[in-house]
Amino acid sequence: MSAPPAIVSGMDTTYAIHAEGLVKRFGDTTALDGVDLAVRPGTVLGLLGPNGAGKTTAVRVLATLIRPDAGHAEVGGFDVVRQPHQVRELIGLTGQYASVDETLNGTENLLMIGRLLGLSRRAARARAAELLERFDLTDAANRAAGKYSGGMRRRLDLAASLVGDPRLLYLDEPTTGLDPRSRNEVWDIVRRLVADGTTVLLTTQYLDEADQLAGEIVVIDHGRVIATGTPAQLKARTGAQTVTVRPAFGDELDRVREAVARVATGPVDVAGEVVTAPVSDPGALAKLVRDLDEHGLSVAELALRSPSLDEVFLTLTGGRA
């Protein structure tokens, strides 16, 4: 079964998040220029775009932190302008940087948020303990957050956004600045949340992150939606695969590049001892193998792969893939 479209017409309460024609201006700058979004419950929508594309502005509108200048948006069936309090009761938000109090320990941070949300002291403490265990932070519960590693602070920040048990979670570039191991930990947490029924709106500049987590992707640039679809659908839009060849012998690099050029449908790149080029012919790899063999060229590596989301992103936003 194909995934549902990321953009639809007409407001529909079956969507966890549904926006049409969102416009937001800051002086002479138009941050959002008619953005449409639709997210089904229990899924991850990846919102991608370069710096200044409007990703964070869209999140702030959907979180009722700013009002749109035009357009309409509903979260959980509630209007973000007319019913902001109901929207806030449904959502959790994790921004680009950890927002926990560094002087408080893990338990105190979550306890404070629970009390601010109206939980009794006993309920807030129970919720804090539950989340610390869920995010593997129990051993650091009594340690000041300022002494946490970057990954631990990010996990605590995610836990803080879940104290109120939100149905929808906005993750605005949640792994910025994290090392690969910590990023993988955050990814695992997001997967578990979605498996439990949480709806996630994810903004990121890490294309592999969207590829790992998002079922649907919306690409925005200069405040406008320029592409939507599943990761596989967006990759297919480039219309080409990439062949990669590493010669067995360095002195044969130029001859291998010439062989690759004979099957390529675009520029041939040489990086170090690796030759890459786009190909669109389904039989390109077989032709290349025969060509290399006929010319007596040996290779240490030969592969044909689909385009990465990075290449798709650069193509869609006008860069060179």
C-alpha positions as CSV (number, residue, x, y, z in Angstrom):
1,M,0.0,0.0,0.0
2,S,1.4,3.4,-0.9
3,A,1.8,6.1,1.8
4,P,-0.8,8.8,2.1
5,P,-0.1,12.2,0.5
6,A,1.7,14.8,2.6
7,I,-0.5,17.5,1.2
8,V,-4.2,17.4,0.7
9,S,-7.0,19.9,0.0
10,G,-9.8,20.6,2.5
11,M,-9.6,20.5,6.3
12,D,-10.1,17.0,7.7
13,T,-10.2,16.1,11.4
14,T,-8.7,12.7,10.5
15,Y,-5.3,14.5,10.4
16,A,-3.3,15.1,13.5
17,I,-1.9,18.2,11.9
18,H,-3.5,19.9,8.9
19,A,-2.5,23.3,7.6
20,E,-3.4,25.2,4.4
21,G,-1.9,28.3,2.9
22,L,0.1,29.3,6.0
23,V,1.7,32.7,5.5
24,K,4.0,34.5,8.0
25,R,6.0,37.7,7.4
26,F,8.6,39.4,9.5
27,G,8.9,42.9,8.1
28,D,10.0,42.6,4.4
29,T,10.8,38.9,4.9
30,T,8.2,36.2,4.0
31,A,9.1,33.2,6.1
32,L,6.1,31.2,5.1
33,D,4.5,31.7,1.7
34,G,1.4,29.5,1.5
35,V,2.6,26.3,3.2
36,D,0.3,23.3,3.2
37,L,0.9,20.3,5.6
38,A,-1.0,17.2,6.6
39,V,0.2,14.6,9.1
40,R,-1.7,11.4,9.9
41,P,-1.9,10.2,13.5
42,G,0.9,7.9,14.6
43,T,3.3,8.9,11.8
44,V,6.4,11.0,11.3
45,L,6.4,13.9,8.8
46,G,9.9,15.2,8.0
47,L,10.0,18.9,7.2
48,L,13.2,19.6,5.3
49,G,14.8,22.7,4.0
50,P,18.0,24.8,4.1
51,N,18.6,27.4,6.8
52,G,16.0,30.2,6.6
53,A,13.6,28.0,4.6
54,G,10.8,28.5,7.2
55,K,10.9,25.2,9.1
56,T,11.1,26.6,12.6
57,T,8.6,29.3,11.7
58,A,6.1,26.6,10.7
59,V,6.7,24.8,14.0
60,R,6.2,28.0,16.0
61,V,2.8,28.6,14.2
62,L,1.7,25.0,14.8
63,A,2.8,25.3,18.5
64,T,0.7,28.6,18.9
65,L,3.8,30.5,19.7
66,I,3.2,33.0,16.8
67,R,0.1,33.7,14.8
68,P,0.0,33.3,11.0
69,D,-0.7,36.3,8.8
70,A,-2.9,34.2,6.5
71,G,-4.0,30.6,6.1
72,H,-5.5,28.1,8.5
73,A,-4.1,25.3,10.7
74,E,-5.6,22.7,13.0
75,V,-3.8,20.4,15.4
76,G,-5.9,17.5,16.8
77,G,-8.9,19.2,15.3
78,F,-8.4,22.5,17.1
79,D,-7.7,25.8,15.4
80,V,-4.2,27.1,16.3
81,V,-5.5,30.7,16.4
82,R,-9.0,30.4,17.9
83,Q,-8.3,27.4,20.2
84,P,-4.6,27.8,21.3
85,H,-5.1,26.4,24.8
86,Q,-6.6,23.1,23.5
87,V,-3.7,22.8,21.1
88,R,-1.1,23.3,23.8
89,E,-2.7,20.6,25.8
90,L,-2.1,18.1,23.0
91,I,1.5,18.9,22.0
92,G,5.1,18.7,23.3
93,L,7.9,20.7,21.8
94,T,11.7,20.1,21.7
95,G,13.6,22.9,20.2
96,Q,17.0,23.0,18.5
97,Y,18.8,23.4,21.8
98,A,18.4,21.7,25.2
99,S,16.0,23.9,27.3
100,V,16.5,22.2,30.7
101,D,17.8,24.1,33.7
102,E,21.4,23.2,34.1
103,T,21.5,23.9,37.9
104,L,18.7,21.4,38.6
105,N,19.2,17.6,38.5
106,G,17.2,15.3,36.2
107,T,14.4,14.6,38.6
108,E,14.1,18.3,39.6
109,N,13.8,19.4,36.0
110,L,11.0,17.0,35.3
111,L,9.3,17.5,38.6
112,M,9.2,21.3,38.0
113,I,7.6,20.9,34.6
114,G,5.0,18.4,36.0
115,R,4.0,20.9,38.7
116,L,3.8,23.7,36.1
117,L,1.4,21.5,34.1
118,G,-0.8,21.1,37.2
119,L,0.2,17.6,38.3
120,S,0.2,16.9,42.1
121,R,3.6,16.5,43.7
122,R,3.1,12.8,44.0
123,A,2.0,12.5,40.3
124,A,4.8,14.7,39.1
125,R,7.4,12.7,40.9
126,A,6.0,9.4,39.6
127,R,5.9,10.8,36.1
128,A,9.5,12.0,36.4
129,A,10.7,8.6,37.6
130,E,8.9,6.9,34.8
131,L,10.4,9.1,32.1
132,L,13.9,8.9,33.6
133,E,13.7,5.2,33.4
134,R,12.3,5.3,29.9
135,F,15.1,7.4,28.7
136,D,17.8,5.5,30.5
137,L,18.6,8.4,32.9
138,T,17.8,6.8,36.2
139,D,21.5,6.6,37.3
140,A,21.9,10.3,36.5
141,A,18.6,11.4,38.2
142,N,20.3,13.2,41.0
143,R,23.1,14.8,38.9
144,A,22.9,18.4,37.8
145,A,21.8,18.6,34.2
146,G,24.8,20.9,33.5
147,K,27.1,17.9,34.0
148,Y,25.2,15.6,31.5
149,S,26.8,14.7,28.2
150,G,25.2,16.2,25.1
151,G,23.3,13.1,24.4
152,M,22.0,12.8,28.0
153,R,20.9,16.4,28.0
154,R,19.0,15.8,24.7
155,R,17.3,12.8,26.2
156,L,16.3,14.8,29.2
157,D,15.0,17.5,27.0
158,L,12.9,15.0,25.1
159,A,11.7,13.6,28.4
160,A,10.7,17.1,29.5
161,S,8.6,17.5,26.4
162,L,6.7,14.3,27.3
163,V,5.8,15.1,30.9
164,G,2.3,16.1,29.9
165,D,1.9,12.9,27.8
166,P,1.3,14.8,24.5
167,R,-0.4,13.2,21.5
168,L,1.8,15.2,19.2
169,L,5.5,15.9,19.4
170,Y,7.3,18.7,17.5
171,L,11.0,18.0,17.2
172,D,12.8,21.0,15.8
173,E,16.3,19.8,14.7
174,P,16.5,17.5,17.7
175,T,20.0,16.0,17.1
176,T,21.8,19.3,16.3
177,G,25.4,19.0,17.6
178,L,25.1,15.4,18.8
179,D,27.7,12.7,18.0
180,P,26.6,9.7,15.9
181,R,26.1,7.5,18.9
182,S,23.8,10.1,20.6
183,R,21.9,10.7,17.4
184,N,21.2,7.0,17.1
185,E,19.9,7.0,20.7
186,V,17.5,9.8,19.9
187,W,16.4,8.0,16.7
188,D,15.6,4.9,18.8
189,I,13.5,7.0,21.2
190,V,11.5,8.6,18.4
191,R,10.8,5.2,16.9
192,R,9.5,3.9,20.2
193,L,7.3,7.0,20.6
194,V,5.8,6.5,17.2
195,A,5.3,2.8,17.9
196,D,3.3,3.8,21.0
197,G,1.0,6.1,18.9
198,T,2.7,9.5,19.1
199,T,2.5,11.7,16.0
200,V,5.8,13.5,15.2
201,L,6.6,16.5,13.2
202,L,10.4,16.5,12.6
203,T,12.4,19.3,11.2
204,T,16.0,18.5,10.3
205,Q,18.9,19.3,8.0
206,Y,20.2,15.8,8.4
207,L,18.9,14.0,5.3
208,D,19.8,10.6,6.7
209,E,17.8,11.4,9.8
210,A,14.7,12.0,7.7
211,D,15.4,8.9,5.7
212,Q,15.6,6.8,8.9
213,L,12.5,8.2,10.6
214,A,10.0,9.9,8.3
215,G,7.3,8.1,6.4
216,E,6.5,11.3,4.5
217,I,8.7,14.2,3.7
218,V,7.9,17.8,2.8
219,V,10.7,19.9,1.3
220,I,10.4,23.7,1.7
221,D,12.6,26.4,0.3
222,H,12.1,30.2,0.7
223,G,8.9,29.6,2.6
224,R,7.3,27.4,-0.1
225,V,6.7,23.7,-0.4
226,I,8.7,22.5,-3.4
227,A,8.3,18.7,-3.1
228,T,6.4,16.1,-1.1
229,G,6.4,12.3,-0.9
230,T,8.0,9.3,0.7
231,P,11.8,9.1,0.8
232,A,11.6,6.5,-2.0
233,Q,9.3,8.7,-4.1
234,L,11.6,11.7,-3.7
235,K,14.7,9.7,-4.6
236,A,12.9,8.5,-7.8
237,R,12.4,12.1,-8.9
238,T,16.1,12.5,-9.7
239,G,15.6,10.0,-12.5
240,A,19.0,8.4,-12.1
241,Q,21.1,6.0,-10.0
242,T,24.8,6.4,-9.2
243,V,27.5,4.1,-10.2
244,T,30.6,4.0,-8.0
245,V,33.9,2.4,-9.2
246,R,37.3,2.1,-7.3
247,P,40.1,0.8,-9.5
248,A,42.3,-1.9,-8.2
249,F,45.3,0.0,-9.4
250,G,45.8,3.7,-9.1
251,D,47.5,4.1,-12.4
252,E,44.3,2.9,-14.2
253,L,42.1,5.7,-12.7
254,D,41.9,7.7,-15.9
255,R,41.0,4.7,-18.0
256,V,38.3,3.7,-15.5
257,R,36.9,7.2,-15.6
258,E,36.7,7.0,-19.4
259,A,34.8,3.7,-19.1
260,V,32.4,5.2,-16.6
261,A,31.8,8.2,-18.8
262,R,30.7,5.9,-21.6
263,V,27.6,4.8,-19.6
264,A,27.1,8.0,-17.6
265,T,24.1,10.3,-18.1
266,G,25.8,13.2,-16.3
267,P,29.1,14.6,-15.0
268,V,31.7,12.0,-13.9
269,D,33.3,12.9,-10.5
270,V,36.6,11.7,-9.3
271,A,37.2,11.9,-5.5
272,G,40.5,10.4,-4.5
273,E,40.5,7.0,-6.2
274,V,36.7,6.7,-6.5
275,V,34.9,7.4,-9.7
276,T,31.1,8.2,-9.5
277,A,28.5,9.2,-12.1
278,P,24.7,9.2,-12.6
279,V,23.3,6.5,-14.9
280,S,19.7,6.0,-16.0
281,D,20.0,2.9,-18.3
282,P,18.9,-0.2,-16.4
283,G,21.6,-2.1,-18.2
284,A,24.4,0.4,-17.4
285,L,26.1,-1.7,-14.8
286,A,26.3,-4.8,-17.0
287,K,27.6,-2.7,-19.9
288,L,30.2,-1.1,-17.6
289,V,31.4,-4.5,-16.4
290,R,31.8,-5.8,-20.0
291,D,33.7,-2.6,-20.9
292,L,36.0,-2.9,-18.0
293,D,36.7,-6.5,-18.8
294,E,37.3,-5.8,-22.5
295,H,39.9,-3.2,-21.6
296,G,41.6,-5.4,-19.0
297,L,40.7,-3.1,-16.1
298,S,40.5,-4.5,-12.6
299,V,38.3,-2.9,-9.9
300,A,38.4,-3.1,-6.1
301,E,34.9,-1.8,-5.8
302,L,31.9,-1.6,-8.1
303,A,28.4,-0.6,-7.0
304,L,25.1,0.9,-8.2
305,R,22.9,2.7,-5.7
306,S,19.8,4.8,-5.6
307,P,20.3,8.5,-5.0
308,S,20.7,9.6,-1.4
309,L,18.3,12.2,0.1
310,D,21.2,14.6,0.2
311,E,21.4,14.4,-3.6
312,V,17.7,14.7,-3.9
313,F,17.7,17.7,-1.6
314,L,20.5,19.5,-3.5
315,T,18.7,18.8,-6.8
316,L,15.3,20.1,-5.5
317,T,16.8,23.2,-4.0
318,G,19.0,24.1,-7.0
319,G,22.3,22.7,-5.9
320,R,24.4,20.2,-7.7
321,A,23.9,16.6,-6.5
